[in-house]
Amino acid sequence: MPGKLKVKIVAGRHLPVMDRASDLTDAFVEVKFGNTTFKTDVYLKSLNPQWNSEWFKFEVDDEDLQDEPLQITVLDHDTYSANDAIGKVYIDIDPLLYSEAATVISGWFPIYDTIHGIRGEINVVVKVDLFNDLNRFRQSSCGVKFFCTTSIPKCYRAVVIHGFVEELVVNEDPEYQWIDRIRTPRASNEARQRLISLMSGELQRKIGLKVLEMRGNAVVGYLQCFDLEGESGLVVRAIGTACTLDKLSSPAAFLPACNSPSKEMKESPLVHPPSHGCRSTHNSPIHTATGSRLTQNFSVSVPTLIYTGMGSGSGGKEGGPFKALLRQQTQSALEQREFPFLTLTAFPPGLLVHVGGVVSARSVKLLDRIHNPDEPETRDAWWAEIRQEIKSHAKALGCHAVVGYSESTSICEEVCILSASGTAAVLNPRFLQEGTVEGSLEQRIEENLPVGCGFCHIPYDELNMPFPAHLTYCYNCRKQKVPDVLFTTIDLPTDAVVVGKGCLIQARLCRLKKKAQAEANATAISNLLPFMEYEVHTQLMNKLKLKGMNALFGLRLQITVGENMLTGLASATGVYLAALPTPGGIQIAGKTPNDGSYEQHISHMQKRINDTIAKNKELYEINPPEVSEEIIGSPIPEPRQRSRLLRSQSESSDEVTELDLSHGKKDAFVLEIDDTDAMEDVHSLLTDVPPPSGFYSCNTEIMPGINNWTSEIQMFTSVRVVRLSSLNLTNQALNKNFNGLCENLLKSLYFKLRSMTPCCLCHVNFTVSLPEDELIQVTVTAVAITFDKNQALQTTKAHAEKTLQRASTDNDELLQFPLELCSDSLPAPAFPATKAVTVEKASPMGDGNFRNRSAPPCASSTVGVVKMTPLSFIPGAKITKYLGIINMFFIRETTSLREEGGVSGFLHAFIAEVFAMVRAHVAALGGNAVVSYIMKQCVFMENPSKNQAQCLINVSGDAVVFVRESDLEAMSTQQSAVNCQTSCPGEVTT
């Protein structure tokens, strides 16, 4: 599909002074696309030049339009010396290639320099004319839409969910090429930025080709990451879920319904039965890692399975034949298609049948130089091995799919840790392939799955469980078995029955390791990983019990490797699911010496734990109705029966009986205290301080228990860098410092946002990196949303009554309890200079620079600055159009770190500039918001002795157009008035 790209340079403003004699600039512009370059005339002696150039036309193939960015360079003309660079602008052309996309990119773009930052603005107009090309051998994927959101976009409906798509491209890193020794830092950074832009476009095009092969038209949950492997090279990889989407054209779809995001999500479009199957997306077999000198694989399922109780489905008094038929139909469907990995975390109604629990796998690799960038088989084989491990764990849980799937890496010198995690699940096969389920069975699926608890039912056979667990009958429907605890990586289903409120639960762990090289280093890391995984899940279980809750959603576990330490950070949102049994308390036990003071100390700690559990239940309003033991039924089969079912030929009955770790419903969760480390763990449990009054936090999009959001939101990004002392550093001291770093970061956010109370911090995303020896960097991105306290108090009683009425019946709506809040009105603080960087309304320019030029009048009248949020929705508004994804990579370097305010000032200014450039690109597309925003990478490197620093940031999101619900109401009122006037033209009022 050949096309014509047209570019016009209009004007510039606020350019820097380049000629010290006249305090002015002789500016001109170079416009480059591919190998073709155009230049404007030199505008002499002005900081606000008016070029008004002719249209520069590039005749290119659509493959180049997808791969290449439009590169605009602003320079200062010098007669007797080389022209001085002012800055550059990279414009992605891909948003103009959709059939429903914008037809023009027009606006003011910040001129960015990797050394000096933003240096003025330039007004550019870009147009694309495409010609139809029916060549089936074409290498472009124009027309495939990409979405960063991990749910079906709001103004679309899913026709078919095809499955998993993945791709990666590799190349040499310009930072480590021989020419980098003789070129300037600016030239090196620009070469790196340009290469990453090219690789990003090529990767997106290849993903789109796979989607077209599967007969899809969109990628949802698109996640693109950069692996900076140093001298080994540069890897850009991406995963997503291929779908066929239809645009909702009904005007009623955009009428305001409610401010509640949860209710808005309950109205999400249904997935229609698909019209065709899907093809395998992995076109390379699983090879051996030929490019690596050492491979250490480590896959985790046992610690996860022990603690999650994973659950959903079979083995009850009723529904047995139905479950067997559903499983049989599912297996026949899977024989014809690829094992589905879905990056979605929220699902259309009816797609998610059962949840099995978290499955994860990790692998330690030793990097080697990329010899041929055109053949990335080694990296492909690595990820294929990881996915195969995940697949085997999911099958062991009786599941045929993995949802909420994500992949990540952590690299330190030559060692790379590959991590993948997701939630094993059973999906309704009629959503995945045509003809696998008959119509009569479809009705039985809907009839036999209780609303609000069906996803909790275990999918595996309770008589042949892959791990010991405590099972009881569902507290909601009392028909199927459920586990006592459930861990997942997905968002809370919209129809889930929740008692009380949720909260953010974090597990943090640091472990020292000896400095080593190559194979010895990789072996040491491989030996540490299983124990770290086990301890992190132990912390999660302990804190979950301490909160009085029984389920975790949105679980994200990050393992980071450094030169002399490993860190683990797990974040999740804890809730109390009404379908699961009430968690028991926490009991301290162990081998204690015959010392009265020691026993008294243990009893004192036990009392503190019991008091903390009681306070948390009161704080989060966890008051489930009591259900008698007779109604629930027998929790598990008899021990002898389990032993007979689980025993193999080489095992004796005594050995298997010892594996029975089940306990009664009221039994406590036992903490063994046998050394000082265990005592430290108990102390860390009790030192976790809840958020201040008026604040709530979660790492999912919607906070369970709050459904009365207002339209006031504020996104923020905070970065904190701490250098540890190397003197007498132990694991206990390291853990204490790491815990203090994360806790203080959260406290500073609460303090700075206290004027917004009552509010909730949603989608809290922590990222930990170890850029240098003894240096820890923590980055957090979240959005603060306020809610109506008065409405919350009025609805609490009604929700409580509904829950009590439905305690013994199937539930068909989401029941949640808002808490009473106290708002403290305090004066605005004057913040001291710290290494924490909080960017709220980060923009170094005026609001007028980012006003929407082509959005509807109703939107531009109420929104002056482009909104940014990590959520997939905007409270109090309706998204009417998706304009494409924003995927940007920036490098910033300085040789005057102290003069720029140190680490805090440097990072704050850089993140503010990133926000400004993202807003400018969205406004130029005609959008007024960025949703599903995420800062995927923030790599900071510092050399204090040379007063130097460098930072790399990668951000992405969906550019959208939204309209306030109040504006929609006004528009509908005006339309009805106009219709009334046109229907009565002869009526005269006197």
JOSULHU-V386418 format. One record per helix or strand. SS is the DSSP state (2 for helix, 1 for strand). FROM is the first residue (numbers start at 0). LEN is the number of residues. If there is no record, write none. Layout:
BEGIN
SS&FROM&LEN + SS&FROM&LEN
END
This chain:
BEGIN
1&1&12 + 1&18&1 + 1&23&1 + 1&26&7 + 1&35&4 + 1&42&1 + 1&49&1 + 1&55&6 + 2&61&6 + 1&69&7 + 1&83&8 + 2&93&4 + 1&103&10 + 1&116&14 + 1&144&2 + 1&155&16 + 2&173&3 + 2&177&4 + 2&184&29 + 1&217&11 + 2&229&3 + 1&233&14 + 2&250&4 + 2&260&6 + 1&294&6 + 2&301&7 + 1&312&1 + 2&319&15 + 1&339&2 + 1&351&15 + 2&376&20 + 1&400&12 + 1&414&13 + 2&428&3 + 2&438&10 + 2&453&3 + 1&456&2 + 2&461&3 + 1&470&3 + 1&480&3 + 1&485&2 + 1&497&1 + 1&502&10 + 2&517&30 + 1&550&11 + 1&564&11 + 1&576&1 + 1&585&4 + 2&595&24 + 2&628&4 + 2&638&8 + 2&652&5 + 1&668&4 + 2&675&11 + 1&694&3 + 1&708&15 + 2&730&22 + 2&753&3 + 1&758&11 + 1&774&13 + 2&788&17 + 1&836&3 + 2&846&4 + 2&856&6 + 1&866&2 + 1&876&18 + 2&901&23 + 1&928&15 + 2&943&3 + 1&947&17 + 2&964&19
END
